[in-house]
Amino acid sequence: MPIVHIDLIAGRSQAQLKSLVKDVTDAVSKNTGAPAEHVHVILSEMQKNRYSVGGVLKSDEADQK
């Protein structure tokens, strides 16, 4: 049973998330031979003020430009 964890910044639509998990499931199934119904995808969304790159919170990026 493949388990895929995806961390992403919140803000995507429900349609985008549905498409993402479908595409990931298809890719994992194709490349591992696992049936799609056995592929688990876990989405963890975080707020922009809980994620940083290079010491700058994503929520502060606009202020840095």
PQR file with spaces between the fields and no chain letter, atoms N, CA, C, O and H, PARSE charges and radii, in Angstrom:
ATOM       1  N    MET     1       0.845   -1.176    0.000 -0.4000 1.5000
ATOM       2  CA   MET     1       0.000    0.000    0.000 -0.0000 2.0000
ATOM       3  C    MET     1       0.886    1.233    0.000  0.5500 1.7000
ATOM       4  O    MET     1       1.428    1.592    1.046 -0.5500 1.4000
ATOM       5  N    PRO     2       1.052    1.896   -1.147 -0.5600 1.5000
ATOM       6  CA   PRO     2       1.825    3.131   -1.186  0.2800 2.0000
ATOM       7  C    PRO     2       1.095    4.255   -0.457  0.5500 1.7000
ATOM       8  O    PRO     2      -0.121    4.409   -0.570 -0.5500 1.4000
ATOM       9  N    ILE     3       1.867    5.033    0.288 -0.4000 1.5000
ATOM      10  CA   ILE     3       1.337    6.211    0.970 -0.0000 2.0000
ATOM      11  C    ILE     3       2.158    7.406    0.513  0.5500 1.7000
ATOM      12  O    ILE     3       3.383    7.404    0.630 -0.5500 1.4000
ATOM      13  H    ILE     3       2.855    4.908    0.380  0.4000 1.0000
ATOM      14  N    VAL     4       1.490    8.420   -0.002 -0.4000 1.5000
ATOM      15  CA   VAL     4       2.144    9.618   -0.499 -0.0000 2.0000
ATOM      16  C    VAL     4       1.731   10.793    0.378  0.5500 1.7000
ATOM      17  O    VAL     4       0.541   11.041    0.573 -0.5500 1.4000
ATOM      18  H    VAL     4       0.494    8.422   -0.097  0.4000 1.0000
ATOM      19  N    HIS     5       2.715   11.516    0.905 -0.4000 1.5000
ATOM      20  CA   HIS     5       2.455   12.718    1.703 -0.0000 2.0000
ATOM      21  C    HIS     5       2.835   13.928    0.856  0.5500 1.7000
ATOM      22  O    HIS     5       3.936   13.993    0.308 -0.5500 1.4000
ATOM      23  H    HIS     5       3.682   11.315    0.747  0.4000 1.0000
ATOM      24  N    ILE     6       1.921   14.877    0.757 -0.4000 1.5000
ATOM      25  CA   ILE     6       2.179   16.108    0.011 -0.0000 2.0000
ATOM      26  C    ILE     6       1.916   17.279    0.936  0.5500 1.7000
ATOM      27  O    ILE     6       0.807   17.437    1.446 -0.5500 1.4000
ATOM      28  H    ILE     6       1.028   14.825    1.203  0.4000 1.0000
ATOM      29  N    ASP     7       2.939   18.107    1.156 -0.4000 1.5000
ATOM      30  CA   ASP     7       2.804   19.332    1.940 -0.0000 2.0000
ATOM      31  C    ASP     7       2.707   20.493    0.970  0.5500 1.7000
ATOM      32  O    ASP     7       3.516   20.600    0.048 -0.5500 1.4000
ATOM      33  H    ASP     7       3.840   17.979    0.741  0.4000 1.0000
ATOM      34  N    LEU     8       1.720   21.372    1.167 -0.4000 1.5000
ATOM      35  CA   LEU     8       1.580   22.515    0.297 -0.0000 2.0000
ATOM      36  C    LEU     8       0.955   23.674    1.048  0.5500 1.7000
ATOM      37  O    LEU     8       0.288   23.499    2.068 -0.5500 1.4000
ATOM      38  H    LEU     8       1.064   21.286    1.916  0.4000 1.0000
ATOM      39  N    ILE     9       1.187   24.853    0.517 -0.4000 1.5000
ATOM      40  CA   ILE     9       0.612   26.056    1.108 -0.0000 2.0000
ATOM      41  C    ILE     9      -0.864   26.103    0.744  0.5500 1.7000
ATOM      42  O    ILE     9      -1.236   25.840   -0.400 -0.5500 1.4000
ATOM      43  H    ILE     9       1.728   24.995   -0.312  0.4000 1.0000
ATOM      44  N    ALA    10      -1.695   26.435    1.708 -0.4000 1.5000
ATOM      45  CA   ALA    10      -3.141   26.498    1.506 -0.0000 2.0000
ATOM      46  C    ALA    10      -3.491   27.550    0.455  0.5500 1.7000
ATOM      47  O    ALA    10      -2.768   28.528    0.261 -0.5500 1.4000
ATOM      48  H    ALA    10      -1.393   26.648    2.637  0.4000 1.0000
ATOM      49  N    GLY    11      -4.609   27.324   -0.209 -0.4000 1.5000
ATOM      50  CA   GLY    11      -5.097   28.319   -1.144 -0.0000 2.0000
ATOM      51  C    GLY    11      -5.553   27.741   -2.475  0.5500 1.7000
ATOM      52  O    GLY    11      -6.073   28.472   -3.318 -0.5500 1.4000
ATOM      53  H    GLY    11      -5.197   26.530   -0.051  0.4000 1.0000
ATOM      54  N    ARG    12      -5.367   26.451   -2.674 -0.4000 1.5000
ATOM      55  CA   ARG    12      -5.820   25.852   -3.917 -0.0000 2.0000
ATOM      56  C    ARG    12      -7.287   25.469   -3.826  0.5500 1.7000
ATOM      57  O    ARG    12      -7.800   25.184   -2.744 -0.5500 1.4000
ATOM      58  H    ARG    12      -4.944   25.857   -1.989  0.4000 1.0000
ATOM      59  N    SER    13      -7.945   25.466   -4.954 -0.4000 1.5000
ATOM      60  CA   SER    13      -9.377   25.144   -4.985 -0.0000 2.0000
ATOM      61  C    SER    13      -9.584   23.653   -4.773  0.5500 1.7000
ATOM      62  O    SER    13      -8.655   22.856   -4.912 -0.5500 1.4000
ATOM      63  H    SER    13      -7.528   25.697   -5.833  0.4000 1.0000
ATOM      64  N    GLN    14     -10.797   23.293   -4.439 -0.4000 1.5000
ATOM      65  CA   GLN    14     -11.152   21.885   -4.284 -0.0000 2.0000
ATOM      66  C    GLN    14     -10.928   21.133   -5.590  0.5500 1.7000
ATOM      67  O    GLN    14     -10.482   19.985   -5.584 -0.5500 1.4000
ATOM      68  H    GLN    14     -11.552   23.940   -4.326  0.4000 1.0000
ATOM      69  N    ALA    15     -11.239   21.781   -6.710 -0.4000 1.5000
ATOM      70  CA   ALA    15     -11.029   21.154   -8.018 -0.0000 2.0000
ATOM      71  C    ALA    15      -9.545   20.885   -8.272  0.5500 1.7000
ATOM      72  O    ALA    15      -9.194   19.839   -8.816 -0.5500 1.4000
ATOM      73  H    ALA    15     -11.601   22.714   -6.715  0.4000 1.0000
ATOM      74  N    GLN    16      -8.683   21.805   -7.889 -0.4000 1.5000
ATOM      75  CA   GLN    16      -7.243   21.606   -8.057 -0.0000 2.0000
ATOM      76  C    GLN    16      -6.747   20.449   -7.193  0.5500 1.7000
ATOM      77  O    GLN    16      -5.942   19.635   -7.646 -0.5500 1.4000
ATOM      78  H    GLN    16      -8.968   22.655   -7.447  0.4000 1.0000
ATOM      79  N    LEU    17      -7.221   20.375   -5.965 -0.4000 1.5000
ATOM      80  CA   LEU    17      -6.805   19.299   -5.067 -0.0000 2.0000
ATOM      81  C    LEU    17      -7.284   17.943   -5.571  0.5500 1.7000
ATOM      82  O    LEU    17      -6.545   16.961   -5.513 -0.5500 1.4000
ATOM      83  H    LEU    17      -7.875   21.036   -5.597  0.4000 1.0000
ATOM      84  N    LYS    18      -8.523   17.886   -6.066 -0.4000 1.5000
ATOM      85  CA   LYS    18      -9.050   16.643   -6.624 -0.0000 2.0000
ATOM      86  C    LYS    18      -8.218   16.189   -7.813  0.5500 1.7000
ATOM      87  O    LYS    18      -7.909   15.004   -7.937 -0.5500 1.4000
ATOM      88  H    LYS    18      -9.124   18.685   -6.113  0.4000 1.0000
ATOM      89  N    SER    19      -7.855   17.112   -8.681 -0.4000 1.5000
ATOM      90  CA   SER    19      -7.044   16.792   -9.844 -0.0000 2.0000
ATOM      91  C    SER    19      -5.657   16.318   -9.422  0.5500 1.7000
ATOM      92  O    SER    19      -5.116   15.374   -9.999 -0.5500 1.4000
ATOM      93  H    SER    19      -8.106   18.075   -8.580  0.4000 1.0000
ATOM      94  N    LEU    20      -5.089   16.969   -8.423 -0.4000 1.5000
ATOM      95  CA   LEU    20      -3.769   16.589   -7.923 -0.0000 2.0000
ATOM      96  C    LEU    20      -3.763   15.160   -7.404  0.5500 1.7000
ATOM      97  O    LEU    20      -2.905   14.364   -7.786 -0.5500 1.4000
ATOM      98  H    LEU    20      -5.529   17.735   -7.954  0.4000 1.0000
ATOM      99  N    VAL    21      -4.719   14.828   -6.529 -0.4000 1.5000
ATOM     100  CA   VAL    21      -4.708   13.480   -5.952 -0.0000 2.0000
ATOM     101  C    VAL    21      -5.012   12.423   -7.008  0.5500 1.7000
ATOM     102  O    VAL    21      -4.505   11.306   -6.917 -0.5500 1.4000
ATOM     103  H    VAL    21      -5.416   15.475   -6.218  0.4000 1.0000
ATOM     104  N    LYS    22      -5.816   12.746   -7.991 -0.4000 1.5000
ATOM     105  CA   LYS    22      -6.092   11.811   -9.089 -0.0000 2.0000
ATOM     106  C    LYS    22      -4.827   11.552   -9.895  0.5500 1.7000
ATOM     107  O    LYS    22      -4.493   10.401  -10.176 -0.5500 1.4000
ATOM     108  H    LYS    22      -6.228   13.654   -8.065  0.4000 1.0000
ATOM     109  N    ASP    23      -4.120   12.623  -10.271 -0.4000 1.5000
ATOM     110  CA   ASP    23      -2.903   12.478  -11.063 -0.0000 2.0000
ATOM     111  C    ASP    23      -1.814   11.732  -10.288  0.5500 1.7000
ATOM     112  O    ASP    23      -1.122   10.883  -10.851 -0.5500 1.4000
ATOM     113  H    ASP    23      -4.392   13.557  -10.043  0.4000 1.0000
ATOM     114  N    VAL    24      -1.664   12.044   -9.007 -0.4000 1.5000
ATOM     115  CA   VAL    24      -0.655   11.372   -8.184 -0.0000 2.0000
ATOM     116  C    VAL    24      -1.008    9.891   -8.049  0.5500 1.7000
ATOM     117  O    VAL    24      -0.143    9.027   -8.185 -0.5500 1.4000
ATOM     118  H    VAL    24      -2.226   12.734   -8.550  0.4000 1.0000
ATOM     119  N    THR    25      -2.263    9.608   -7.784 -0.4000 1.5000
ATOM     120  CA   THR    25      -2.701    8.218   -7.659 -0.0000 2.0000
ATOM     121  C    THR    25      -2.426    7.446   -8.943  0.5500 1.7000
ATOM     122  O    THR    25      -1.914    6.327   -8.901 -0.5500 1.4000
ATOM     123  H    THR    25      -2.966   10.311   -7.674  0.4000 1.0000
ATOM     124  N    ASP    26      -2.761    8.035  -10.074 -0.4000 1.5000
ATOM     125  CA   ASP    26      -2.526    7.376  -11.364 -0.0000 2.0000
ATOM     126  C    ASP    26      -1.038    7.114  -11.583  0.5500 1.7000
ATOM     127  O    ASP    26      -0.656    6.034  -12.034 -0.5500 1.4000
ATOM     128  H    ASP    26      -3.177    8.944  -10.108  0.4000 1.0000
ATOM     129  N    ALA    27      -0.195    8.105  -11.264 -0.4000 1.5000
ATOM     130  CA   ALA    27       1.251    7.945  -11.463 -0.0000 2.0000
ATOM     131  C    ALA    27       1.823    6.862  -10.556  0.5500 1.7000
ATOM     132  O    ALA    27       2.627    6.043  -11.000 -0.5500 1.4000
ATOM     133  H    ALA    27      -0.506    8.982  -10.898  0.4000 1.0000
ATOM     134  N    VAL    28       1.420    6.853   -9.307 -0.4000 1.5000
ATOM     135  CA   VAL    28       1.929    5.849   -8.370 -0.0000 2.0000
ATOM     136  C    VAL    28       1.453    4.463   -8.782  0.5500 1.7000
ATOM     137  O    VAL    28       2.226    3.505   -8.769 -0.5500 1.4000
ATOM     138  H    VAL    28       0.766    7.518   -8.947  0.4000 1.0000
ATOM     139  N    SER    29       0.198    4.360   -9.141 -0.4000 1.5000
ATOM     140  CA   SER    29      -0.343    3.073   -9.571 -0.0000 2.0000
ATOM     141  C    SER    29       0.389    2.557  -10.802  0.5500 1.7000
ATOM     142  O    SER    29       0.776    1.390  -10.856 -0.5500 1.4000
ATOM     143  H    SER    29      -0.431    5.137   -9.152  0.4000 1.0000
ATOM     144  N    LYS    30       0.580    3.421  -11.783 -0.4000 1.5000
ATOM     145  CA   LYS    30       1.264    3.048  -13.024 -0.0000 2.0000
ATOM     146  C    LYS    30       2.697    2.576  -12.751  0.5500 1.7000
ATOM     147  O    LYS    30       3.146    1.577  -13.314 -0.5500 1.4000
ATOM     148  H    LYS    30       0.266    4.370  -11.739  0.4000 1.0000
ATOM     149  N    ASN    31       3.398    3.292  -11.896 -0.4000 1.5000
ATOM     150  CA   ASN    31       4.820    3.025  -11.693 -0.0000 2.0000
ATOM     151  C    ASN    31       5.136    1.987  -10.622  0.5500 1.7000
ATOM     152  O    ASN    31       6.269    1.513  -10.539 -0.5500 1.4000
ATOM     153  H    ASN    31       3.033    4.104  -11.439  0.4000 1.0000
ATOM     154  N    THR    32       4.148    1.628   -9.801 -0.4000 1.5000
ATOM     155  CA   THR    32       4.394    0.615   -8.769 -0.0000 2.0000
ATOM     156  C    THR    32       3.608   -0.659   -9.020  0.5500 1.7000
ATOM     157  O    THR    32       3.930   -1.710   -8.465 -0.5500 1.4000
ATOM     158  H    THR    32       3.228    2.014   -9.868  0.4000 1.0000
ATOM     159  N    GLY    33       2.590   -0.573   -9.845 -0.4000 1.5000
ATOM     160  CA   GLY    33       1.726   -1.720  -10.072 -0.0000 2.0000
ATOM     161  C    GLY    33       0.668   -1.895   -8.996  0.5500 1.7000
ATOM     162  O    GLY    33      -0.120   -2.840   -9.044 -0.5500 1.4000
ATOM     163  H    GLY    33       2.329    0.280  -10.297  0.4000 1.0000
ATOM     164  N    ALA    34       0.646   -0.981   -8.018 -0.4000 1.5000
ATOM     165  CA   ALA    34      -0.368   -1.047   -6.963 -0.0000 2.0000
ATOM     166  C    ALA    34      -1.718   -0.610   -7.530  0.5500 1.7000
ATOM     167  O    ALA    34      -1.786    0.355   -8.292 -0.5500 1.4000
ATOM     168  H    ALA    34       1.286   -0.213   -7.980  0.4000 1.0000
ATOM     169  N    PRO    35      -2.782   -1.305   -7.167 -0.5600 1.5000
ATOM     170  CA   PRO    35      -4.100   -0.863   -7.612  0.2800 2.0000
ATOM     171  C    PRO    35      -4.408    0.530   -7.059  0.5500 1.7000
ATOM     172  O    PRO    35      -4.044    0.848   -5.927 -0.5500 1.4000
ATOM     173  N    ALA    36      -5.067    1.342   -7.849 -0.4000 1.5000
ATOM     174  CA   ALA    36      -5.368    2.718   -7.441 -0.0000 2.0000
ATOM     175  C    ALA    36      -6.084    2.766   -6.100  0.5500 1.7000
ATOM     176  O    ALA    36      -5.860    3.683   -5.310 -0.5500 1.4000
ATOM     177  H    ALA    36      -5.363    1.084   -8.769  0.4000 1.0000
ATOM     178  N    GLU    37      -6.945    1.786   -5.838 -0.4000 1.5000
ATOM     179  CA   GLU    37      -7.704    1.804   -4.586 -0.0000 2.0000
ATOM     180  C    GLU    37      -6.826    1.523   -3.364  0.5500 1.7000
ATOM     181  O    GLU    37      -7.284    1.640   -2.228 -0.5500 1.4000
ATOM     182  H    GLU    37      -7.127    1.041   -6.480  0.4000 1.0000
ATOM     183  N    HIS    38      -5.572    1.156   -3.599 -0.4000 1.5000
ATOM     184  CA   HIS    38      -4.646    0.927   -2.488 -0.0000 2.0000
ATOM     185  C    HIS    38      -3.655    2.074   -2.297  0.5500 1.7000
ATOM     186  O    HIS    38      -2.832    2.042   -1.382 -0.5500 1.4000
ATOM     187  H    HIS    38      -5.200    1.061   -4.522  0.4000 1.0000
ATOM     188  N    VAL    39      -3.737    3.085   -3.161 -0.4000 1.5000
ATOM     189  CA   VAL    39      -2.835    4.232   -3.072 -0.0000 2.0000
ATOM     190  C    VAL    39      -3.469    5.282   -2.156  0.5500 1.7000
ATOM     191  O    VAL    39      -4.585    5.741   -2.400 -0.5500 1.4000
ATOM     192  H    VAL    39      -4.406    3.111   -3.904  0.4000 1.0000
ATOM     193  N    HIS    40      -2.748    5.651   -1.108 -0.4000 1.5000
ATOM     194  CA   HIS    40      -3.227    6.652   -0.159 -0.0000 2.0000
ATOM     195  C    HIS    40      -2.461    7.947   -0.385  0.5500 1.7000
ATOM     196  O    HIS    40      -1.232    7.936   -0.450 -0.5500 1.4000
ATOM     197  H    HIS    40      -1.842    5.278   -0.909  0.4000 1.0000
ATOM     198  N    VAL    41      -3.176    9.062   -0.505 -0.4000 1.5000
ATOM     199  CA   VAL    41      -2.550   10.370   -0.674 -0.0000 2.0000
ATOM     200  C    VAL    41      -3.000   11.245    0.489  0.5500 1.7000
ATOM     201  O    VAL    41      -4.195   11.423    0.724 -0.5500 1.4000
ATOM     202  H    VAL    41      -4.174    9.071   -0.452  0.4000 1.0000
ATOM     203  N    ILE    42      -2.029   11.784    1.210 -0.4000 1.5000
ATOM     204  CA   ILE    42      -2.319   12.639    2.363 -0.0000 2.0000
ATOM     205  C    ILE    42      -1.866   14.050    2.022  0.5500 1.7000
ATOM     206  O    ILE    42      -0.684   14.279    1.762 -0.5500 1.4000
ATOM     207  H    ILE    42      -1.058   11.639    1.019  0.4000 1.0000
ATOM     208  N    LEU    43      -2.796   14.996    2.021 -0.4000 1.5000
ATOM     209  CA   LEU    43      -2.485   16.399    1.766 -0.0000 2.0000
ATOM     210  C    LEU    43      -2.410   17.137    3.093  0.5500 1.7000
ATOM     211  O    LEU    43      -3.332   17.065    3.905 -0.5500 1.4000
ATOM     212  H    LEU    43      -3.756   14.811    2.231  0.4000 1.0000
ATOM     213  N    SER    44      -1.323   17.837    3.307 -0.4000 1.5000
ATOM     214  CA   SER    44      -1.170   18.667    4.494 -0.0000 2.0000
ATOM     215  C    SER    44      -1.009   20.103    4.022  0.5500 1.7000
ATOM     216  O    SER    44      -0.013   20.460    3.392 -0.5500 1.4000
ATOM     217  H    SER    44      -0.574   17.895    2.647  0.4000 1.0000
ATOM     218  N    GLU    45      -2.005   20.916    4.339 -0.4000 1.5000
ATOM     219  CA   GLU    45      -1.957   22.315    3.928 -0.0000 2.0000
ATOM     220  C    GLU    45      -1.522   23.174    5.114  0.5500 1.7000
ATOM     221  O    GLU    45      -1.935   22.950    6.252 -0.5500 1.4000
ATOM     222  H    GLU    45      -2.813   20.626    4.851  0.4000 1.0000
ATOM     223  N    MET    46      -0.687   24.152    4.819 -0.4000 1.5000
ATOM     224  CA   MET    46      -0.241   25.067    5.865 -0.0000 2.0000
ATOM     225  C    MET    46      -0.490   26.506    5.420  0.5500 1.7000
ATOM     226  O    MET    46      -0.501   26.817    4.229 -0.5500 1.4000
ATOM     227  H    MET    46      -0.352   24.334    3.894  0.4000 1.0000
ATOM     228  N    GLN    47      -0.682   27.350    6.386 -0.4000 1.5000
ATOM     229  CA   GLN    47      -0.874   28.770    6.104 -0.0000 2.0000
ATOM     230  C    GLN    47       0.466   29.394    5.728  0.5500 1.7000
ATOM     231  O    GLN    47       1.521   28.895    6.120 -0.5500 1.4000
ATOM     232  H    GLN    47      -0.673   27.098    7.354  0.4000 1.0000
ATOM     233  N    LYS    48       0.420   30.491    4.964 -0.4000 1.5000
ATOM     234  CA   LYS    48       1.648   31.143    4.520 -0.0000 2.0000
ATOM     235  C    LYS    48       2.503   31.637    5.685  0.5500 1.7000
ATOM     236  O    LYS    48       3.719   31.776    5.548 -0.5500 1.4000
ATOM     237  H    LYS    48      -0.437   30.896    4.646  0.4000 1.0000
ATOM     238  N    ASN    49       1.876   31.902    6.825 -0.4000 1.5000
ATOM     239  CA   ASN    49       2.654   32.381    7.970 -0.0000 2.0000
ATOM     240  C    ASN    49       3.234   31.230    8.791  0.5500 1.7000
ATOM     241  O    ASN    49       3.741   31.448    9.891 -0.5500 1.4000
ATOM     242  H    ASN    49       0.888   31.789    6.936  0.4000 1.0000
ATOM     243  N    ARG    50       3.164   30.024    8.270 -0.4000 1.5000
ATOM     244  CA   ARG    50       3.735   28.843    8.931 -0.0000 2.0000
ATOM     245  C    ARG    50       4.784   28.155    8.058  0.5500 1.7000
ATOM     246  O    ARG    50       5.169   27.016    8.320 -0.5500 1.4000
ATOM     247  H    ARG    50       2.752   29.847    7.376  0.4000 1.0000
ATOM     248  N    TYR    51       5.248   28.866    7.007 -0.4000 1.5000
ATOM     249  CA   TYR    51       6.208   28.276    6.073 -0.0000 2.0000
ATOM     250  C    TYR    51       7.167   29.367    5.608  0.5500 1.7000
ATOM     251  O    TYR    51       6.747   30.476    5.279 -0.5500 1.4000
ATOM     252  H    TYR    51       4.936   29.792    6.794  0.4000 1.0000
ATOM     253  N    SER    52       8.442   29.046    5.583 -0.4000 1.5000
ATOM     254  CA   SER    52       9.416   30.044    5.134 -0.0000 2.0000
ATOM     255  C    SER    52      10.420   29.424    4.178  0.5500 1.7000
ATOM     256  O    SER    52      10.642   28.213    4.175 -0.5500 1.4000
ATOM     257  H    SER    52       8.784   28.145    5.850  0.4000 1.0000
ATOM     258  N    VAL    53      11.017   30.283    3.371 -0.4000 1.5000
ATOM     259  CA   VAL    53      12.110   29.908    2.482 -0.0000 2.0000
ATOM     260  C    VAL    53      13.195   30.963    2.673  0.5500 1.7000
ATOM     261  O    VAL    53      12.935   32.161    2.558 -0.5500 1.4000
ATOM     262  H    VAL    53      10.836   31.266    3.374  0.4000 1.0000
ATOM     263  N    GLY    54      14.388   30.517    2.959 -0.4000 1.5000
ATOM     264  CA   GLY    54      15.491   31.457    3.144 -0.0000 2.0000
ATOM     265  C    GLY    54      15.296   32.389    4.327  0.5500 1.7000
ATOM     266  O    GLY    54      15.806   33.510    4.330 -0.5500 1.4000
ATOM     267  H    GLY    54      14.599   29.544    3.052  0.4000 1.0000
ATOM     268  N    GLY    55      14.567   31.935    5.325 -0.4000 1.5000
ATOM     269  CA   GLY    55      14.350   32.749    6.518 -0.0000 2.0000
ATOM     270  C    GLY    55      13.254   33.784    6.393  0.5500 1.7000
ATOM     271  O    GLY    55      13.076   34.613    7.285 -0.5500 1.4000
ATOM     272  H    GLY    55      14.154   31.025    5.323  0.4000 1.0000
ATOM     273  N    VAL    56      12.509   33.744    5.283 -0.4000 1.5000
ATOM     274  CA   VAL    56      11.420   34.705    5.068 -0.0000 2.0000
ATOM     275  C    VAL    56      10.112   33.937    4.988  0.5500 1.7000
ATOM     276  O    VAL    56       9.955   33.046    4.153 -0.5500 1.4000
ATOM     277  H    VAL    56      12.654   33.070    4.558  0.4000 1.0000
ATOM     278  N    LEU    57       9.167   34.291    5.867 -0.4000 1.5000
ATOM     279  CA   LEU    57       7.845   33.672    5.812 -0.0000 2.0000
ATOM     280  C    LEU    57       7.199   33.977    4.464  0.5500 1.7000
ATOM     281  O    LEU    57       7.338   35.076    3.928 -0.5500 1.4000
ATOM     282  H    LEU    57       9.295   35.015    6.545  0.4000 1.0000
ATOM     283  N    LYS    58       6.495   32.992    3.932 -0.4000 1.5000
ATOM     284  CA   LYS    58       5.798   33.209    2.656 -0.0000 2.0000
ATOM     285  C    LYS    58       4.789   34.344    2.778  0.5500 1.7000
ATOM     286  O    LYS    58       4.527   35.047    1.802 -0.5500 1.4000
ATOM     287  H    LYS    58       6.382   32.099    4.368  0.4000 1.0000
ATOM     288  N    SER    59       4.227   34.526    3.958 -0.4000 1.5000
ATOM     289  CA   SER    59       3.270   35.619    4.166 -0.0000 2.0000
ATOM     290  C    SER    59       3.942   36.984    4.107  0.5500 1.7000
ATOM     291  O    SER    59       3.268   37.989    3.878 -0.5500 1.4000
ATOM     292  H    SER    59       4.440   33.955    4.751  0.4000 1.0000
ATOM     293  N    ASP    60       5.254   37.040    4.307 -0.4000 1.5000
ATOM     294  CA   ASP    60       5.992   38.304    4.276 -0.0000 2.0000
ATOM     295  C    ASP    60       6.676   38.559    2.939  0.5500 1.7000
ATOM     296  O    ASP    60       7.304   39.604    2.767 -0.5500 1.4000
ATOM     297  H    ASP    60       5.801   36.223    4.493  0.4000 1.0000
ATOM     298  N    GLU    61       6.571   37.638    1.989 -0.4000 1.5000
ATOM     299  CA   GLU    61       7.279   37.785    0.727 -0.0000 2.0000
ATOM     300  C    GLU    61       6.953   39.071   -0.001  0.5500 1.7000
ATOM     301  O    GLU    61       7.846   39.722   -0.543 -0.5500 1.4000
ATOM     302  H    GLU    61       6.061   36.789    2.129  0.4000 1.0000
ATOM     303  N    ALA    62       5.691   39.445   -0.019 -0.4000 1.5000
ATOM     304  CA   ALA    62       5.298   40.664   -0.726 -0.0000 2.0000
ATOM     305  C    ALA    62       5.987   41.878   -0.110  0.5500 1.7000
ATOM     306  O    ALA    62       6.316   42.831   -0.817 -0.5500 1.4000
ATOM     307  H    ALA    62       4.965   38.916    0.422  0.4000 1.0000
ATOM     308  N    ASP    63       6.209   41.846    1.220 -0.4000 1.5000
ATOM     309  CA   ASP    63       6.868   42.958    1.894 -0.0000 2.0000
ATOM     310  C    ASP    63       8.349   43.036    1.547  0.5500 1.7000
ATOM     311  O    ASP    63       8.952   44.103    1.663 -0.5500 1.4000
ATOM     312  H    ASP    63       5.942   41.071    1.793  0.4000 1.0000
ATOM     313  N    GLN    64       8.946   41.923    1.123 -0.4000 1.5000
ATOM     314  CA   GLN    64      10.377   41.856    0.845 -0.0000 2.0000
ATOM     315  C    GLN    64      10.721   42.328   -0.567  0.5500 1.7000
ATOM     316  O    GLN    64      11.884   42.594   -0.871 -0.5500 1.4000
ATOM     317  H    GLN    64       8.457   41.056    1.028  0.4000 1.0000
ATOM     318  N    LYS    65       9.709   42.431   -1.425 -0.4000 1.5000
ATOM     319  CA   LYS    65       9.968   42.797   -2.836 -0.0000 2.0000
ATOM     320  C    LYS    65       9.892   44.276   -3.047  0.5500 1.7000
ATOM     321  O    LYS    65      10.083   44.750   -4.166 -0.5500 1.4000
ATOM     322  H    LYS    65       8.764   42.216   -1.179  0.4000 1.0000
